[in-house]
Amino acid sequence: MRIRQLVFVAKERDELAQQICNLFELKETFNDPGIIHFGLENVLIPLNDTFIEIVTPVQENTTAERFLDKRGGDGGYMVILDVDDFEAEKKRVEDENISIVWNADRKEEDIHARAIHLHPKETGGAILSLDKMIPEDAWLWAGTNWRKDISKSLVDCLTGVILQSDDPDNLCSKWEKALGKTKSSNEVAIELNSSKISFLKSTDGRGEGVNAFVIKTSNKDEVLKRADEMNLLTEDEIMLGGVKMILED
């Protein structure tokens, strides 16, 4: 189980996508027409074989629109994990009596994609999705040609997400239950394969939600230089789309 995709919700999808691509020297790869089912439009940006997605509500009374209102603007919206055994994870979630609000079972070009979204009121912090692709190295949510758009000149992949709450220990316990994992002994965090979900105290007045995305970088100084030139630095922290972008060497 690992982080495979982290999602922003934004009022201006194209503006945020351009900022992300300019900052990290990345490329947009795909717009999924299927998410109009949720009243949304999106764009996918690959970081190696992980992905940033930006969604924008284009219909009234969507969950994403309510999220924007609740948190006072753009922010982190979803955490999508790539699991090893989809059927086992789904059964475990059902046995824990955690509500599943959406199921996906989609086949296209010899790719079989499956996913479940867990009820956000029961997990807290963000919408949590457990996903599985066959073959395992595919990622249908980004289409079938995303590999040609990978750029690793400045960054490699997503390695973490940080969720904030007035009670981070309680929020962590909900995610432990949802993932069938136990937090680290020395911090309020859940270790996954090559990635981590961390929890901290909310101090910015925005309430419970995503605090930061963590990205492995190959040229931290250049990214910070670009962030400064783009006026994205606040007290030496990159803030983008309502989310801190933490650079990991």
VMD Tcl script that draws the C-alpha trace (Angstrom):
set ca {
  {0.00 0.00 0.00}
  {1.40 3.38 -0.99}
  {0.40 6.92 -1.87}
  {-0.22 7.04 -5.59}
  {-2.24 10.23 -6.11}
  {-2.92 13.39 -4.10}
  {-5.73 15.71 -5.07}
  {-6.29 19.46 -4.87}
  {-9.68 21.08 -5.19}
  {-9.37 24.54 -6.71}
  {-11.59 27.26 -8.08}
  {-9.17 27.81 -11.00}
  {-7.88 24.46 -12.19}
  {-5.77 25.73 -15.10}
  {-4.07 28.47 -13.11}
  {-3.02 26.08 -10.33}
  {-1.87 23.45 -12.84}
  {0.32 26.00 -14.59}
  {1.88 27.04 -11.28}
  {2.63 23.43 -10.34}
  {4.15 22.64 -13.72}
  {6.26 25.81 -13.74}
  {7.47 25.31 -10.18}
  {8.45 21.65 -10.48}
  {9.10 21.50 -14.26}
  {6.29 19.01 -14.82}
  {3.75 18.38 -17.58}
  {-0.01 17.95 -17.65}
  {-0.99 14.55 -19.02}
  {-4.76 13.89 -18.94}
  {-8.27 15.22 -18.34}
  {-10.73 12.51 -17.30}
  {-14.20 13.09 -18.79}
  {-15.62 10.47 -16.40}
  {-15.45 12.70 -13.33}
  {-18.28 14.87 -14.64}
  {-20.26 12.20 -12.75}
  {-19.17 14.14 -9.61}
  {-19.83 17.53 -11.21}
  {-16.09 18.08 -11.68}
  {-13.42 18.72 -14.27}
  {-9.82 17.74 -13.63}
  {-6.24 17.53 -14.79}
  {-3.57 14.93 -13.92}
  {0.14 15.74 -13.58}
  {2.61 12.83 -13.26}
  {5.52 12.82 -10.82}
  {7.28 9.66 -11.93}
  {4.52 7.05 -11.38}
  {2.64 9.11 -8.77}
  {0.20 11.88 -9.60}
  {-1.11 15.26 -8.59}
  {-4.73 15.78 -9.58}
  {-6.57 19.09 -9.55}
  {-10.37 19.06 -9.57}
  {-12.71 22.00 -10.06}
  {-16.48 21.96 -9.51}
  {-18.41 22.88 -12.65}
  {-21.88 22.07 -11.34}
  {-23.76 23.40 -8.33}
  {-24.11 21.57 -5.01}
  {-21.09 19.28 -5.37}
  {-19.06 17.87 -2.49}
  {-16.05 19.76 -3.86}
  {-17.94 23.06 -3.89}
  {-19.00 22.55 -0.27}
  {-15.40 21.76 0.60}
  {-14.19 25.04 -0.91}
  {-16.75 26.93 1.14}
  {-16.00 25.05 4.36}
  {-12.22 25.54 4.23}
  {-12.33 29.02 2.78}
  {-10.66 28.32 -0.55}
  {-8.42 25.88 -2.40}
  {-6.92 22.95 -0.54}
  {-6.06 19.28 -0.40}
  {-9.10 17.14 -1.14}
  {-8.32 13.44 -1.58}
  {-5.68 10.85 -0.73}
  {-5.59 7.93 -3.17}
  {-3.68 4.81 -2.16}
  {-2.56 1.98 -4.41}
  {-3.26 -1.26 -2.50}
  {-1.82 -4.74 -2.93}
  {-5.01 -6.79 -2.51}
  {-8.17 -4.86 -3.38}
  {-10.67 -7.54 -2.39}
  {-9.02 -8.05 1.00}
  {-8.96 -4.31 1.69}
  {-12.58 -3.88 0.67}
  {-13.67 -6.75 2.90}
  {-11.68 -5.37 5.82}
  {-13.32 -1.93 5.39}
  {-16.77 -3.55 5.28}
  {-15.97 -5.66 8.36}
  {-14.98 -2.46 10.18}
  {-18.41 -1.02 9.27}
  {-16.82 1.91 7.46}
  {-19.21 3.27 4.84}
  {-18.20 3.06 1.18}
  {-19.67 6.00 -0.72}
  {-18.48 5.07 -4.22}
  {-17.27 1.95 -6.05}
  {-15.37 1.92 -9.34}
  {-14.88 -1.08 -11.58}
  {-13.63 0.02 -15.01}
  {-11.87 -1.72 -17.88}
  {-10.12 0.00 -20.75}
  {-7.32 -1.03 -23.12}
  {-6.45 -4.18 -21.12}
  {-6.38 -2.21 -17.86}
  {-8.72 -3.15 -15.02}
  {-9.17 -0.36 -12.47}
  {-10.98 -0.73 -9.16}
  {-11.51 1.74 -6.33}
  {-13.59 2.50 -3.26}
  {-14.09 5.91 -1.66}
  {-14.63 5.82 2.10}
  {-17.11 8.14 3.79}
  {-15.17 11.33 4.63}
  {-17.12 11.91 7.85}
  {-15.93 8.52 9.10}
  {-12.26 8.97 8.19}
  {-11.88 12.73 8.56}
  {-9.24 14.99 7.05}
  {-9.73 14.13 3.39}
  {-11.58 11.74 1.13}
  {-9.71 8.43 1.23}
  {-9.70 6.16 -1.81}
  {-8.29 2.62 -1.98}
  {-7.42 1.68 -5.55}
  {-5.97 -1.21 -7.53}
  {-4.82 -1.54 -11.13}
  {-4.18 -4.63 -13.21}
  {-1.49 -4.56 -14.52}
  {-0.01 -3.08 -11.37}
  {2.12 -0.45 -13.10}
  {-0.90 1.07 -14.88}
  {-2.90 4.06 -13.59}
  {-6.07 4.44 -15.62}
  {-7.17 7.62 -13.83}
  {-4.31 9.32 -15.70}
  {-5.17 7.68 -19.01}
  {-2.94 5.23 -20.82}
  {-0.16 7.47 -22.20}
  {1.04 9.30 -19.08}
  {4.55 7.81 -19.12}
  {5.56 10.01 -22.07}
  {4.82 13.10 -19.95}
  {7.03 12.20 -16.99}
  {9.69 14.81 -16.17}
  {12.20 14.16 -13.37}
  {14.51 17.14 -13.79}
  {13.55 18.71 -10.42}
  {11.30 16.26 -8.55}
  {10.74 12.53 -8.43}
  {7.55 11.38 -6.72}
  {5.00 12.00 -3.98}
  {6.15 10.48 -0.69}
  {3.76 11.80 1.92}
  {0.72 13.75 3.01}
  {0.18 15.58 6.29}
  {-3.30 15.95 7.75}
  {-4.14 18.48 10.44}
  {-6.75 18.39 13.19}
  {-7.55 19.86 16.59}
  {-7.08 16.27 17.79}
  {-4.43 14.65 15.55}
  {-4.27 11.48 17.65}
  {-8.00 10.88 17.17}
  {-7.76 11.57 13.44}
  {-4.83 9.18 13.16}
  {-6.83 6.46 14.93}
  {-9.60 6.80 12.34}
  {-7.09 6.35 9.52}
  {-5.47 3.41 11.31}
  {-8.87 1.73 11.33}
  {-9.56 2.64 7.69}
  {-6.18 1.29 6.54}
  {-5.72 -1.63 8.90}
  {-2.40 -0.12 9.98}
  {-0.81 0.87 13.28}
  {0.86 4.24 13.73}
  {4.60 4.61 14.20}
  {5.87 4.24 17.76}
  {7.76 7.54 17.73}
  {5.36 9.88 15.89}
  {1.73 10.39 14.96}
  {2.10 8.87 11.50}
  {1.22 5.78 9.48}
  {4.08 4.28 7.49}
  {3.25 2.87 4.05}
  {5.42 1.46 1.28}
  {7.83 4.28 0.31}
  {5.38 6.88 1.68}
  {3.79 8.13 4.89}
  {0.62 9.76 6.22}
  {1.32 12.12 9.13}
  {-0.97 13.99 11.52}
  {-0.40 17.26 13.35}
  {-2.19 19.92 15.36}
  {-4.16 22.46 13.34}
  {-2.87 26.00 13.87}
  {-3.90 27.94 10.73}
  {-7.58 28.47 11.52}
  {-8.77 26.37 8.57}
  {-9.80 23.41 10.66}
  {-9.37 19.73 9.89}
  {-7.95 18.86 6.49}
  {-4.80 18.53 4.42}
  {-1.85 20.53 5.69}
  {0.90 19.47 3.26}
  {1.99 17.26 0.39}
  {5.51 15.81 0.57}
  {7.55 15.51 -2.64}
  {10.92 13.87 -3.20}
  {13.15 16.36 -4.99}
  {16.40 16.04 -6.89}
  {17.14 19.79 -6.90}
  {15.68 21.46 -3.81}
  {17.58 24.72 -4.27}
  {16.23 25.24 -7.77}
  {12.66 24.55 -6.66}
  {13.00 27.04 -3.79}
  {14.46 29.62 -6.16}
  {11.52 29.22 -8.52}
  {9.06 29.38 -5.64}
  {10.61 32.66 -4.50}
  {10.42 34.12 -8.01}
  {6.75 33.03 -8.24}
  {5.93 34.58 -4.84}
  {4.97 31.18 -3.43}
  {7.26 31.29 -0.38}
  {5.85 32.15 3.04}
  {8.46 32.07 5.82}
  {10.61 29.72 3.70}
  {7.65 27.37 3.10}
  {6.09 26.80 -0.30}
  {2.34 27.38 -0.23}
  {0.42 26.34 -3.33}
  {-3.30 25.78 -3.80}
  {-3.90 26.09 -0.06}
  {-1.38 23.31 0.70}
  {2.20 23.41 1.93}
  {4.59 21.67 -0.44}
  {7.33 20.01 1.60}
  {10.49 19.05 -0.29}
  {12.21 15.82 0.74}
  {15.81 15.16 -0.34}
}
mol new
graphics top color blue
foreach p $ca { graphics top sphere $p radius 0.5 }
foreach p [lrange $ca 0 end-1] q [lrange $ca 1 end] { graphics top cylinder $p $q radius 0.2 }
display resetview
